[in-house]
């Protein structure tokens, strides 16, 4: 079931994302790249955005969030799914929820940056109409990494 995230979900969300990062030899870095997870209400709702969790048997197995940017686009953030549920359709439900929210709030474009190591996720997004753009180097985590830019026109 999809529901709105609260600050009370913080520890479970951080644990889920950290488990996923460990699949890639990385860890959550709360003092840098993942600092927004320490204040979900302020960092997402307080900035005009939204944060959802997907819960099964009272366990958070997936997340997705969206926030407006300064260019009038919506930025997809924090889309993660526990490895046991990949390919189950949950990611599609979460993505649809974000796109519906964007359309309801008059955002015609949904964009995001994604770590270049998340190849399966990139395939998922490209199959669903996202176009891959440029690449940027990042150094706000435990180790340097690169990200690809993705964008989808929601008006099409």
C-alpha positions in Angstrom: 0.0 0.0 0.0 1.3 3.5 -0.9 1.0 6.2 1.8 2.5 9.5 2.6 5.8 9.3 4.5 6.2 11.0 7.9 9.2 11.9 10.0 8.4 8.8 12.1 9.4 6.7 9.0 12.8 8.2 8.9 14.8 5.3 10.4 13.0 2.6 8.3 13.6 4.7 5.1 17.3 5.2 5.9 17.7 1.5 6.6 16.1 0.5 3.3 18.2 3.0 1.3 21.4 1.9 3.1 20.7 -1.7 2.3 20.3 -0.8 -1.4 23.5 1.3 -1.4 25.4 -1.6 0.2 24.5 -3.7 -2.9 26.8 -1.3 -4.8 29.5 -1.1 -2.1 28.3 2.2 -0.7 26.5 3.5 2.4 24.0 6.2 3.2 25.8 9.5 4.0 23.5 11.5 6.2 26.0 14.4 6.5 26.0 14.9 2.7 24.0 13.4 -0.1 21.3 11.9 2.0 21.0 14.7 4.6 17.4 15.4 3.4 16.3 12.1 5.0 16.9 13.5 8.4 14.0 16.0 8.0 11.4 14.6 5.6 8.7 17.1 6.5 11.0 20.1 6.0 12.9 18.8 3.0 10.0 17.5 1.0 6.6 18.8 2.2 8.1 22.1 3.4 9.5 22.7 -0.1 6.1 22.0 -1.8 6.9 18.4 -2.6 5.7 15.0 -1.6 7.2 11.7 -0.2 5.6 8.3 -0.4 6.4 4.9 1.0 5.2 1.5 -0.1 4.4 -0.6 2.9 3.8 -4.4 3.1 2.9 -6.0 6.4 4.0 -2.8 8.3 7.4 -2.8 6.6 8.6 -0.1 4.2 9.8 -1.8 1.0 9.8 1.2 -1.4 10.0 4.9 -1.5 9.5 7.8 -4.0 9.5 11.5 -3.6 9.1 14.6 -5.8 10.0 18.3 -5.2 9.7 21.4 -7.4 12.9 22.9 -8.8 13.7 26.5 -9.6 13.1 26.0 -13.3 9.4 24.9 -12.9 10.1 21.2 -13.2 9.4 18.5 -10.7 12.4 16.5 -9.5 12.0 12.8 -8.8 13.9 11.8 -5.7 14.5 8.9 -3.4 13.0 6.1 -5.6 14.2 2.9 -4.0 12.7 -0.6 -3.8 13.8 -3.5 -1.7 15.5 -6.2 -3.8 12.9 -8.8 -3.0 10.2 -6.7 -4.6 12.0 -5.6 -7.8 10.0 -6.7 -10.9 6.8 -6.9 -8.8 5.1 -3.8 -10.3 5.6 -1.8 -7.1 8.1 0.6 -8.8 5.5 1.2 -11.5 2.9 2.1 -8.9 5.3 4.5 -7.2 6.3 6.1 -10.4 2.6 6.5 -11.5 1.9 8.1 -8.1 4.6 10.7 -8.7 3.5 11.4 -12.3 -0.1 11.8 -11.2 1.0 14.2 -8.4 3.0 16.2 -11.0 0.1 16.5 -13.4 -2.3 17.5 -10.6 0.2 20.2 -9.5 0.8 21.5 -13.1 4.3 20.2 -13.6 4.8 19.2 -17.3 8.3 17.8 -16.8 9.6 15.3 -14.4 13.4 15.0 -14.1 16.1 13.5 -11.9 19.8 12.6 -11.6 20.7 8.9 -11.0 23.9 7.2 -10.0 25.5 5.7 -13.1 25.7 2.3 -11.2 22.0 1.9 -11.1 21.8 0.3 -14.6 18.6 -1.7 -13.9 16.8 1.4 -12.8 18.0 3.3 -15.9 16.5 0.6 -18.1 13.2 0.9 -16.1 13.0 4.6 -16.6 13.9 4.6 -20.3 11.2 1.9 -20.9 8.7 4.4 -19.4 9.6 7.3 -21.6 12.4 9.1 -19.7 15.2 10.4 -21.9 18.8 10.2 -20.7 20.8 13.4 -20.9 24.2 14.5 -19.6 26.4 13.2 -16.8 27.9 15.0 -13.8 30.5 14.1 -11.2 29.5 14.1 -7.5 31.5 14.2 -4.3 28.9 14.6 -1.6 28.9 11.0 -0.3 31.2 8.4 1.1 33.1 8.3 -2.2 33.0 10.1 -5.5 30.5 9.0 -8.1 28.8 10.0 -11.3 25.1 10.6 -12.2 23.1 10.5 -15.4 20.3 13.1 -16.0 16.9 11.9 -17.0 13.8 13.8 -18.1 10.2 13.0 -19.2 7.7 15.4 -20.7 4.4 14.6 -18.9 2.3 16.6 -21.3 3.0 14.3 -24.2 
